[in-house]
Amino acid sequence: MSVAQALAWARQQLEAIDDATIDAEILLAHAIDKNRTWLKTWPEHILSEKQLSHYQYLISRRSKGEPTAYLIGEKEFWSLTFKVTQDTLIPRPETEVLVEQALQRIPENSDFKVADLGTGSGAIALAIASERPQTTVWALDMSEPALKVAQANAEHNKIKNVAFEQGSWLSNWQHGQLDMIVSNPPYVAPNDPHLADLVYEPVTALVAEDKGLSDIHQITQQATEHLKPGGYLLFEHGYDQGEAVREILHKVGFTQIETVKDYAGQDRVSLGKR
Ligand SMILES: C[S@@+](CC[C@H](N)C(=O)[O-])C[C@H]1O[C@@H](n2cnc3c(N)ncnc32)[C@H](O)[C@@H]1O
C-alpha cells in the first residue's frame, strides 16, 4: 500500500474524529519515522508490511478514542515539544491564554519568582521560563511520575531556569515570597458528563470537588500567604466558572480581578493582584 492509499484508508477509519486528516498524517509520520512534509513529497512510496501493520495498530487505537499525543508520546505547546505519558494531562491550546496573560505581567529581563502549581508535563512553567530566562520558575506537582516527565521536558527543551518540587500545592513551600502564581488545577466537577470523553487522562489531573472549585479555593487561600504584595495569581478554569473564580479571589482581597476569554470566546483565565 502507498502512503497516499494508507492515508485515505486511515481517514475513513477515523471519520468520526474531528481532526481525522491531521491525525492520520501525524500517526503515519510517526509509524514510519518521517515528518508530514515527507508524506506529502512521497505519496507513491510503498510502505513495508511492518510499517503498515504498525500504522494499522495506531489507527485502531485512535479510532477507539485514544488521544494522538499519547500514541506518539508527545505534544506541541507554545512551539516547544513536550513528552507526555498517561501520568500527565495533554497540554491544551487554550492553556496558552494563561501563558500569554502571565507573560504580559512579567517584565522582560525581570527576576520574578514564579510558581506553576500542578505542572503536569511542565507546559506552563517551561513556556514562561523559555520566554523570561531571568525568572526562576518552580514547577510543582503532587505526582512524582508527572514531575519526572516535566523534568525530562526541561532537559529536552534545554530550559534551565526551572526548579521542580513535589508537594500538595504550597503546603510545604519554603522558598520565600513569590511574584506570581499560575495554575491550571483540576477543575472538572465529579459529575461532569464531559469526563466520559477523557478516560485516557489521569482523573487526579482533572477532577475537583465543590463543583470543580475546591482546588482553586485552596490555592487562593495559600496564595494570600505566599504572594508578595502586588503579586499576581492566575488560574485557568472551566468555561462556566469565571464568575465563581472572580468571587473566590474577591473574598480574600485580591484587586484588579478580571476574566480573559480563550480563542473560542469562552471564559478561561481569571486573575487578580494581591
Ligand atoms: C489540569 S492538570 C494541569 C497540567 C498542566 N499544568 C497543563 O496545563 O497541561 C492539573 C495538575 O495538577 C496536579 N495536582 C492535582 N492535585 C494536586 C495537588 N493537591 N497538589 C499539587 N498538584 C496537584 C495533577 O497531578 C496535574 O498534573
The ligand as an SDF file (V2000), in Angstrom:
LIG
                    3D

 27 29  0  0  0  0  0  0  0  0999 V2000
   -5.2590   20.0320   34.8220 C   0  0  0  0  0  0  0  0  0  0  0  0
   -3.6900   19.3100   35.1430 S   0  0  0  0  0  0  0  0  0  0  0  0
   -2.6360   20.5850   34.5000 C   0  0  0  0  0  0  0  0  0  0  0  0
   -1.3300   20.0940   33.9500 C   0  0  0  0  0  0  0  0  0  0  0  0
   -0.5060   21.1720   33.2420 C   0  0  0  0  0  0  0  0  0  0  0  0
   -0.2410   22.2980   34.1070 N   0  0  0  0  0  0  0  0  0  0  0  0
   -1.1870   21.6480   31.9690 C   0  0  0  0  0  0  0  0  0  0  0  0
   -1.7230   22.7770   31.9710 O   0  0  0  0  0  0  0  0  0  0  0  0
   -1.1830   20.9350   30.9620 O   0  0  0  0  0  0  0  0  0  0  0  0
   -3.5740   19.5010   36.9010 C   0  0  0  0  0  0  0  0  0  0  0  0
   -2.2940   19.0080   37.5500 C   0  0  0  0  0  0  0  0  0  0  0  0
   -2.4110   19.2430   38.9670 O   0  0  0  0  0  0  0  0  0  0  0  0
   -1.8090   18.1790   39.6710 C   0  0  0  0  0  0  0  0  0  0  0  0
   -2.4060   18.1470   41.0230 N   0  0  0  0  0  0  0  0  0  0  0  0
   -3.6230   17.7020   41.4000 C   0  0  0  0  0  0  0  0  0  0  0  0
   -3.8020   17.8820   42.7280 N   0  0  0  0  0  0  0  0  0  0  0  0
   -2.6530   18.4560   43.1980 C   0  0  0  0  0  0  0  0  0  0  0  0
   -2.2210   18.8970   44.4790 C   0  0  0  0  0  0  0  0  0  0  0  0
   -3.0090   18.7770   45.5540 N   0  0  0  0  0  0  0  0  0  0  0  0
   -1.0010   19.4500   44.5900 N   0  0  0  0  0  0  0  0  0  0  0  0
   -0.1950   19.5810   43.5020 C   0  0  0  0  0  0  0  0  0  0  0  0
   -0.5520   19.1790   42.2570 N   0  0  0  0  0  0  0  0  0  0  0  0
   -1.7660   18.6220   42.1070 C   0  0  0  0  0  0  0  0  0  0  0  0
   -2.1130   16.9470   38.8210 C   0  0  0  0  0  0  0  0  0  0  0  0
   -1.1900   15.9200   39.1030 O   0  0  0  0  0  0  0  0  0  0  0  0
   -1.9830   17.5300   37.4040 C   0  0  0  0  0  0  0  0  0  0  0  0
   -0.6830   17.3780   36.9090 O   0  0  0  0  0  0  0  0  0  0  0  0
  1  2  1  0
  2  3  1  0
  2 10  1  0
  3  4  1  0
  4  5  1  0
  5  6  1  0
  5  7  1  0
  7  8  2  0
  7  9  1  0
 10 11  1  0
 11 12  1  0
 11 26  1  0
 12 13  1  0
 13 14  1  0
 13 24  1  0
 14 15  1  0
 14 23  1  0
 15 16  2  0
 16 17  1  0
 17 18  1  0
 17 23  2  0
 18 19  1  0
 18 20  2  0
 20 21  1  0
 21 22  2  0
 22 23  1  0
 24 25  1  0
 24 26  1  0
 26 27  1  0
M  CHG  2   2   1   9  -1
M  END
$$$$
